Amino acid sequence: MARADPSPGTATETTSTETDQWRLRYMVGDLEHYTEWTTEFPTIENYYDQYRRGDYAHDVVIERRAVVER
């Protein structure tokens, strides 16, 4: 989403109100797969442990969605 630059007189320090989002990225053969973004880290962590120990997936990585603000 594009945002207008605030004028110098109205600039304030604020923290992001958005919560962190996580997903799992993993490879099956030559295909790269992703889970959906979720705010429930324990779910993604559980998937990570299952996929990492399984025989069918490799290169299992937990990704965090980053919000870049200008």
N, C-alpha and C positions, 0 to 999 in steps of 0.2 A: 504494500500500500504506500503510495506517495504521500508525503507530508510537506507542508510549507515550512520554510525556515522561520523560527520565531524571531520577532524583533528583539534587539538587545535589551530593551526595557522590560520585556515580559518573560525572559528566559528564567526557568527555575530548575532546580535539581529534583528529579523524580525517579523513583524506581519503577521497573517494569511490573505491571500487574499481571502479566501472562505467566502461567506456570510452565515449568520445564516439560518438554515432551521428548519421548524416547521411542526408538524402534530398533529392530534387529535386522541386520544385513547378513546374509549367508549365501554360500555357493552350493549348488547341487550340480555336479558335473561341471559344465561350462556356463551354466545359467546362474545369474545373480538374482536373488530373491530378497524381498523386504516384507516385514510385517507392517501393519498400519501404525501411524503415530499414536501414542497414548501417553497420558500423564501418570499411569500406574507403573512405576519403575519395578516393583516386585514381580509383576507379571513378566516384563521383559527380561529381568534377571533370571527368572525361572526358565523361560524359553532358552536363554543363553546356555544355562547349565545342561539342559536336555539336548540341545542341538550340538553343543561342543562334545558331549560324550557319545553321541550317536554315530552310526556308521555312514549315514547318507549325506551329511552336510559337512562342509569345511569352510575355512576362512570366516568364522562366526564372529561378528563384531556388534557391539551395542553403540548406536549413534544417538547423539543428543541434538535436537533442533536448536539452532542459534538464531536469535533475532538481532539483526544489525540495524542500529538506529544512527542516523546522521545528525 
